Amino acid sequence: MSLYYSHKDISIYNSDILKTKSIDNNSVDLIITSPPYNLDIQYDSYNDFLSYQDYLKLCKKWFSRLYELAKEDGRFCLNIPLDKSKGGYQSVGADLTVLAKSVGWKYKTSIIWNEGHISKGSAWGSWLSASAPHIIAPVELIVIFYKKQWKKRSGSKITNINSEDFKSWTNGIWSFKGESKRKIGHPAPFPIELPYRCIKLFSYEQDLVLDPFMGSGSTLIAAIKTNRKAIGIDIEKRYCEIAKNRICDEIYTIK
């Protein structure tokens, strides 16, 4: 496993989550990630347009690996689309939820993330006709799982969420804007706000947070902002560099 960058409690590995050897089993408090959606996004080397069955088989493998890495009271926040139409309509959210449960993850709840402008194209289908209307929901899911027990017994017990945010974020509909691909330099970045809320809701200070599909490093930046330890993994060296630069900027800003 290749350590790409490290600063205090934040580490980036240029590697594949299925090949990791440097993270102990039963050591991770919270996993937050947005894996490839299989929508033919043009990553540097990863093929993001597998057959749907091959995509599900791959997801099952890393669901199993993450299950091994999580603590007994570990949580898993999975950001995925509700459904997809590219290459044929598929119930992605439902299918991946069932798949995660099949390897041991227990389902807790789902949060609806309304980005507001995820879908910019037409979903009309047959215009003003019942013959073949198309519906595309402009939302994504954040599916919440846990390993063995939902009640968290490990960790510092130190939380840093205020009452206003707690009341607002335990409402299962979140509305905030997505992140700019052009600004970040990554084809599918998610905004820092997403992991920031998950971290503050579902972990304690100094807990270990893992993002196995780190991308541009949003989860790690959120961990720095909330006094958590974090590990980010990505197979693309260029994305590791983007994440490292963003983290260095965040550390400089804090200083």
Phi, psi and omega in degrees: 000125188266112176287117183268323184201145177212138174214112182053247185261015181244127181226142175241132177240128174272089187200185179249131182304330181284349182244007183293139178233349188263002175253125181290144171297149178059037184239347188263130180279319187214129175251128176229125180201157172234097185286169173305140186268358183062042181249017180066034172290139186274082172284171183296314183225337182287135177277108185263026178217062176281168168297154185298322179294320177293323177298315180295321178298318178295317179299320180299323179297312183280337169301316180295318181294318179295325178299319178296323185282335185284148172293168179301325178256024181290148178246160184218116178254112187249112178268114183217162176288153174295313177206179177214154179244340182294124182079013181112140182296133179219142179273071189302311183301313180294316184295317181288329176296313178297320181295316179298319179296328183293338179260002175126338180297139177260138183276133176253303182191177175229141174254135176267121176259113177262099179284338176095329181214036178297314182258110181260350183270175179283140174238025188290316188068236178282112186293122178055032182220145177278002186295317181199059179291144178250138178235128175233120180277120182280054180222164171235168179252150163237101184271130184254122177241167170217162188277292183243316184223138181285321181292127184275120181251339181267169175100181187286342186068008180265117179248153181225044176248137180271168186295324181295313179294321180299314180295320182290315188280341175279356166283127190282015174238115180251134179235112172201159186287155174283186182254149181281124176298316183295318181295318185274328182085023179230142186290344182210062180282148169250154185290150180302329182303326183295302177293331179301313179293317180297318181297315183289329179282321194245010179213166175258164174302141180073005171294158178265122180250136180238135169238104184283349174232068195298324182058238185274002172091016183301320181296320181291323177295319177298324178295320177298317182294337187246010177063048173244158170277153182206146173234131175241137181233135175208140181283343184265119181297323182295324179287327174299321179292319177299314180297317179300315181295321178294320179294317178299320177297320180294317179295319178296320180296319179297319180295000000 
